Amino acid sequence: MKLWVLPFFIGILAIFSGNLAYLVSLNEGFVDACFPYLEGCTSISKTGRNGLASILFKLTILPVMTLLSAYWIISFTTLKQNILNKILRNRVMMTSGLIGSLFGILYAAFLGSDGDIYQLLRRFGIYFFFLGTYIAQILEVIQLSTNPIIKESNSFQLMKLVVILIGLIILISTPFYGFLEDDDWLENVLEWNITFLIFFYFILSGVLWRKPTLRMKIKSNTN
């Protein structure tokens, strides 16, 4: 069973969706023209809030968040079958990933809705999505590093680099919030780049899942 397609598809679809939503929203005049990864002229949320971009964004992001739940369940099972790991750490990874996915669904569901309550729900959704998913990725990397074959693969090394890079970005950028009066652009830059890295991680995970050393054993009840 080609399970590697799942994380690979999740990463590609999410990155494509965010950038497509920006281009469509730009064409419809809802956002300014810039390179959001460096200039932060708009947030990801704003690009998917109005017009056709809103429809396209929801049609792609809601399935992505749902598939992420399946990813963490499969990852839990695969690690349990193939890696010598601590079961508690593995369960925490799955739980954290599922929480992140559910809050991601919450975020996408209320995107475009007006009102302070909906804005609060969106903020809770995106922050807990980032937090839950990132913690799950850290724990997944830690467990994969116990396998000597996987540990030496290029895809795993890149996965580890992505996790470290996300942590460094958060650590380095946090102090700037205390010195900048207008920090909306910085928040937007962080949102675009961290989102890209989080989903790029899943593309790399898909490449890693192609290895014979990390394949889920599908048990059949039929004789």
Secondary structure, DSSP 8 states (H G I E B T S, - for coil): --TTHHHHHHHHHHHHHHHHHHHHHHHTTSS--S-HHHH--S-HHHHTSSHHHHHHHHHHHHHHHHHHHHHHHHHHHHHHHHS---HHHHHHHHHHHHHHHHHHHHHHHHTT--SHHHHHHHHHHHHHHHHHHHHHHHHHHHHHTTSHHHHTSHHHHHHHHHHHHHHHHHHHHGGGGGT-S--HHHHHHHHHHHHHHHHHHHHHHHHHHTSGGG------S--
